[in-house]
Amino acid sequence: MDPLRLGVLGCADIATSRVIPALRSSSKVVVQALASRDAAKAAQWAQKLGVPASSPSYAELLQRDDVEAVYVPLVNSLHEAWTLAALQAGKHVLCEKPLALTVKEARRMIDTARSGQRVLMEGFMYRHHPRTRRALELARGGEIGELASIESEFSYFLPDSEGYLFDRERGGGALYDVGCYCVDLARAAAGGEPLEVFGTQLLSSSGVDLSFAGLMRFTGGVLSSFHVSMKEEPRFGYRLVGSRGLVEAPWAFVSFGRETRLVLQRNEKAEVQTFPGVDEYRLEFEHLADVVNGKSEPLVPIEDALGNLRVMQALRLSAARGRPVRLKKR
């Protein structure tokens, strides 16, 4: 079967430094075209990365007959508009996380994909790593007893205070940038939606959350806590703690293609499982190709994005009000 022909909207760093290089070794996906609002920039990056074609606008790329699917790595506030445009042009779409800024936006995207019979995926690449799958199996399968708590952190340091991450209207802030990973992990491990959340934040002068800490209470007495930041020493990992053991994934969410570890502790004794270096971005896009070609069902149904956004919106509301927020049952 021929590889899925992908078009990329924009020359964001995640696309040019991670995704496009990762797909060079794929037999299932080929990057066919790269677009930018700056024609010269698109052409330069396409030549540098070995992409066959470049387009001087996002709209022109969406009209290409040699592009079957589109990757949307644009700033968060542009996810809805360009995902809708791509779907309406008949393309399948993988949109970076978070899928949208609000549940209402995401619902429009999902409804458009369903009505047009197109595949829409949210770009949580860490879900495709074998270590993540194993960690969730251990948490859900009873090997650490009854799940009791979920702890996670994801921080990095931005040297300046410019760019869209410091603009709330464009979807900036630590919660929406990396806190979405922690919320997604907690919901996946707990196997459901939280009943109540509490958030607190440290705001920048522009009004975005530089750092955000959250608590989530799930059914069955499962508690989840997380901390994310754009102004701290980089760290990213999680722990899934049960009544008879725990699972720890150091340096999780982003593996950078390196060998990774998963620590399983039971009876105060630790077992370490190692996973060979893999590129979770390549695995993610190859899964998209398999879903498009009918070889696989989506690892995560796109409707799951609605749950993540409901929780993040509730966390933001809690931080603004200074008190817990209960989520409505769905």
N, C-alpha and C positions, 0 to 999 in steps of 0.2 A: 504494500500500500504506500502511496506517495506521502511524504511528510506534510504535516499541516503547515500552510504558508501564513506566516504571522507578519502583521504590520505593527509598528511601535509608534505611539503618539508622543512626541517630545524626546528631548535628549537629557532627561533627568539622570542624575548620577547612578541611581539604582538600575536604570536601563542600560547605560553605556558601560558601567564598570562591573555589573553583576549579571544581569539577565542575558544580554546579547552575547557576552563571552561564554556564559554557561551553555548556551544553546549551540555553540560551534561543534560540540561533540555529540549532538543529538541526531539520531536517525529518524526521529518522529516529528521534529519541529524544525523549520528553517525560517530565519528572519528574512523576509522578502523585501521589506521597505521600511524606511525610517523617516518620520516627518518632523518638521520644526516650523515655527512661524518665521524663522530666519532661514531662508533658502540656502545660503552659503554654509550655515552651521550644519544643516541637515546633510548637505553634500559632503562636507568635511568628515563628519562622524561616520557616515555610510562608507566612505572610502577607507577610513582608518580601521573600521570594524569588519570590513569585508561584506557589507550588506549590498545586495545587487542594485537597489534603487533608493532614491530619496525623493521626498515630496516637499514642496515649499509651503504647505499648509496641512493642517489636520484634515480638513474637509476634502482636499484632493486625494489624500491617502485612502479615505473611506470610499472613494469612487473607483479604486483600482480593482480590476477583475482578478488580478493575481494575488490578492490578499483575502484569505478566508476568515481569519480571526485577528482581533486587535488587542494589544496590550495597552492599558491606560495607567501610566505611572505619573500622571499630572498631580498638581497640588490638590488637596482634598476637596476644595470648593468647586473644582472643575470635574470631579468624578461623575456626577449625575449628568451634566450636559453632554459630555463627550461619550459616555457610555450609551446614553439614549441615542445619540447621533449614529454611533457605530451599529447598534442593534437595528435601528431603522434603516440603515444601509444594507442590512442583511448579514452582518458579520457576527460571529461569536465573540465574546469578550471575556478577558481576564482583567479585572480592575483591581488595582492595589488596595490594600486595607487603609483605613476603614472604607467600606463600600461607598458610604455617603456620609453626610453630616447629620442627617436626621432619619428617623424611621420613615417619615413621609416620602422623602427623596428615594430611599432604598426601595420602598414599595412600588413606586413608579417604575424604577429600573427593572425590578423582578417581573412586574406585570407585563412590561414591554417585551422582555425576553420570552416569557411564556406565550404571549399572543403571537409572536413571530417565530416560535419554535427554534429559538437560538439558545445556545449554552451561555450562561453567565456564571462566572466564578469570582470569588473574592480572594485576593492575593495573600493568604496566610501561608507562606512557603514552609514554615517550621512544622506544620501539620503533616507534611509529606516525608519528613525525615523518619527513618526506621526507629530512632531513639524515642521520638515523641509517641509513635504508635505503641511501642513496648511499654513506655511509662503509663500510658492511659490503660493498657491492658492490665497492668499490675494493680492500678488503682481501682479498676472496675471489677476485677476478677476475684477479689477476696484474698489475694496473696499477702496483703498487708493488713488483713482484718477489715474492720469497718472503717471507711474513710471518715476522718475527723476534721482535718484542716488542710488548706492549700495556701502555700506561701510563695510569692514570686516577686522579682525585682527586675527592672530594666532601666538602666541609666547610661548616659553618655554626656560628653562635655562639648558644647558649642562655643567656640572662641569669641564669637561676636553676637550681637543681638539684632541682626538684620535677616531678611528673608521671610518666606511665608510662614515658617514655624513660629514667628513672633507676631503674626497677624491673625487675630481670632476670626475675622470675617472670612479668611481663606482656609480656615480649619486648622490653625496652628495650636501649639500647646502639647505638653508631654502626654496627657491622657489620650488624646486622639492619635498621636504619633506612635507611641510605644505602649501606653497603658492598654490599648486595645488587645495586645497580645496577652496580657495578664488576665483580662476579663475573659477572653476567648478560652484560655487554658482552664480557668476556674470552672466555667460553664461546662466545658468538655469533660473534665474530671468528675465534677459533681453529677453530671448527667441530667441537668435540668437548669431551671432559671432561679435566681435568688429571690427570696421573699422580701428582703430589705437590704438597703445599702447605705453606707455613710462615707462621705468624701471630704477631704480637706486639702487645701492647696496653697502654694506660695506663688503669688502673681508677679509678673514682670510689670514694668512701667507701661507697657502697651496693653496690658490686661489679659495676657495669656498665662496659663499655668506653667511656670518653670519646673515645678515639682508638684506631684500629686500623690496622695496616699489614700487608699480605699479599703473599706471593709465590706464584705458581702456575707449575708446569712442565707443558707440554703435549707431546704427541707431535710429532716433527719439529723439536725444539729450540726451540719457541716458548716464551718466558718472558713472564709478566705480573706487573706490580707495581701496587699501589694503596695509597692512603692516604685514610682517612676520619676525620672528627672532628665532635663536637658542641660543641667549645670553641675554634674557630679562625675566623679571617676567612673569610667565604664564598668558596668557589671550587669549580668543578665543570667538568671537562673530560676529554678523553682524546686519546691519540695512538696510532695504529696504524702501526708502523714496519716497513718491509720492506727487502729487500736493495737495491732501486733506487728507493726513495722513501718518503714517509710521508704520512699523513693526520692532520690535527689538527682537533679540534672544540672551540674555546674556548667556555666557558660552556654546556656541553652538559648533557644529562639534563633540564634545565628551561629552556624558552625564554621563558616568560611571554608568549607570543604575539608576541614581537618578531622582527624580521628577524634571521636567524642566518647564520653563515659557516662554511664548510668550506675548510680550507687543504690543497691538494695540492702537496707539494714533491717535485720530481724533478730530478736533476742540479743540485742546489743552487739551483733556481729555483722560486719559489712561484706557484701559481695559486690565486686565491680565487674560490670559488663562493658566491653568496648565495642564500638561501632566503627567500621572503616570509614574513611573520609568519603563523603558523597556531596554532591551539589544539590541542595534542596530546591534551588530555583529550576534546575533542569528537570528534577522529578516532578515539580509542580506543573510545568508547561507540558511535559510528556503526559501527565495525567489529563490535562485539558484535551490533548490530542486524542487520547483513548476515549474520553467521554464524547467528544465530537463525532468520532468514528464508530460509536456504539459498542466499544469494547469494554466499557466500564461504566458503572454508576458513579456519580460524584462522591468523593470521599466525604465531603461536607455539603449537605443540601444548601442551596443559596438562601433559603428562608432563614437559615441559622444566623445570617447577618443581621436580620431584624432584631433578634434577641440581644446580640452584642450591642447594637445601637440603643436599644431600650435601656440597657444597664448603664451605658456611658452617659446617656442623657440624664438618667436619674442620679448618677454620681455627680455630675456637674451641678444639678439642681440642689443636691444635698450640700455641696461645698458652698454654694451661693447663699443658702438659707442657714447653714450652720447646724443642721439637725438631720437625723436619718430620714430616708424616703422609702416608703413601702411601694413595691411594684404590684400592679394589678395582675391578677391571674389571667392567663390566656387559654 
